[in-house]
């Protein structure tokens, strides 16, 4: 291969990389609101017998979270309690990446185990990949969580993969977390949280821009 051919290949590669990076920066600079405000997320998503209330983030927490919109809702049926959090960020902002690995640990919970799980969801076209984790409180007791990032039309359980794709352009992202205290055996608690995800995601997706 001649020197001129090699130089041309290098220039073409460099130009293509520049276009990819510029596309990523342009996408990151645009602020994109949710298609439907998260405050309008249905309150009956878990069905009959469940009551719910919205919990507002303090101004201090919102300034740290840097969310464009959010949903923090507590559900209870008198015997079980569940927390649903959705933080929506309308542009690429690494300072807004918050997830149980950060927030739960800062609240004094110690991670016991975690793994990526694919939650079966008949009728949902997207694969529901979530990070399934078990946490222990300092003063005793456990919390189970399922969390995932949603961006570019997919669910990703781990933050490092989302960071790796930022150069390709991420117009917005959301962190979705379902957490609950044990309701029986560990398997029963996991099954309960997975069922909540199956119920919530189809009604949550319309809130995200296509």
Secondary structure by P-SEA (a helix, b strand, c coil): ccaaaaaaaaaaaaaaaaaaaaaaaaaaaccccccccccccccccccccbbbbbbbbcaaaaaaacccbbbbbbbbcccbbbbbbbbbbcccccccccccccccccccccccbbbbbbbbbcccccccccccbbbbccccccccbbbbbbccccccccaaaaaaaccccccbbbbbbbbbcccccaaaaaaaaaaaaaaccccccccccc
